[in-house]
Amino acid sequence: MSITQQYADVAAEVERVCLENGRNPEEVRLVAVSKTVDADRVQDAIDGGAVDFGENRPEQIMEKQARYPRARWHFIGNIQSRRIKDIVPCAHLIHSVFKEDHMRKISAAAESIGKVQDILIEVNVSGELSKGGIEPDQLRDMLRASADLPGVRVCGLMTMAPQGDLELASKCFADLRELKESTDPLCRELGIAPLSELSMGMSEDWRCAIAQGATIVRIGRAIFSDSFAG
Ligand SMILES: *Cc1c(COP(=O)(O)O)cnc(C)c1O
């Protein structure tokens, strides 16, 4: 099957799963994670209706954003301080922020180009050592720090669930939603907008992420691989 068709099929299924779970499909964005394919293939997904794309390497987001500036480019990868100035000009949303120092540098880079950078805080809800993200109890300090940074706006939270166990994944997603909701009073106190986005769910577990309240799903293989069965 072509990438164009696979994107269209996944998008239709996302809509169907939203409706099955009593979610408004307009509240759930599908980010096509194009990190494994070259820039030519991005056009195939655009032909299938894709608007949002995710990349995890600075060189890739720079190259692809320059080539497809009308698409929205999401940075979902590991952040290195020295690459922040490269990422900020091309990122619609940075999903993977979990260090206060990076948040400060993102704010400075954004201010220097007259931008307010939308970001998500990555949270390690599963506690797996291999995963990035703050501990849930560090979120309050991150939000407090963000309130003093004019160049960033924290829009919500992101997580990655352990692979291979959908029940455990579901629990992680529910935990992230509860964590988000728990910050409402703090956001009011800090005078910042309540967190609205939950970026959670990948090729294997996006259905249960939508059931648990995801507003953004990040799907790579189910769109771009010709051998993903799921
Ligand atoms: C690669 C990646 C995805 C997409 O994963 P698939 O399993 O290919 O759907 C989503 N989020 C992040 C952070 C990734 O690195």
The ligand as a Tripos MOL2 file, in Angstrom:
@<TRIPOS>MOLECULE
LIG
   15    15     1     0     0
SMALL
NO_CHARGES

@<TRIPOS>ATOM
      1 C1          9.4630    7.4560   16.5300 C.3       1 LIG1
      2 C2          8.5810    8.1450   17.4990 C.ar      1 LIG1
      3 C3          7.1860    8.0640   17.3850 C.ar      1 LIG1
      4 C4          6.4940    7.2060   16.3390 C.3       1 LIG1
      5 O1          6.6470    5.8620   16.6580 O.3       1 LIG1
      6 P1          5.9670    4.7100   15.7860 P.3       1 LIG1
      7 O2          5.9900    3.5420   16.6890 O.co2     1 LIG1
      8 O3          6.7690    4.5670   14.5540 O.co2     1 LIG1
      9 O4          4.5610    5.1510   15.4980 O.co2     1 LIG1
     10 C5          6.4150    8.7820   18.2910 C.ar      1 LIG1
     11 N1          6.9790    9.5360   19.2630 N.ar      1 LIG1
     12 C6          8.3140    9.6300   19.4050 C.ar      1 LIG1
     13 C7          8.8590   10.4740   20.5000 C.3       1 LIG1
     14 C8          9.1480    8.9360   18.5420 C.ar      1 LIG1
     15 O5         10.4860    9.0440   18.6990 O.3       1 LIG1
@<TRIPOS>BOND
     1     1     2 1
     2     2     3 ar
     3     2    14 ar
     4     3     4 1
     5     3    10 ar
     6     4     5 1
     7     5     6 1
     8     6     7 2
     9     6     8 1
    10     6     9 1
    11    10    11 ar
    12    11    12 ar
    13    12    13 1
    14    12    14 ar
    15    14    15 1
@<TRIPOS>SUBSTRUCTURE
     1 LIG1         1 GROUP 0 **** ****
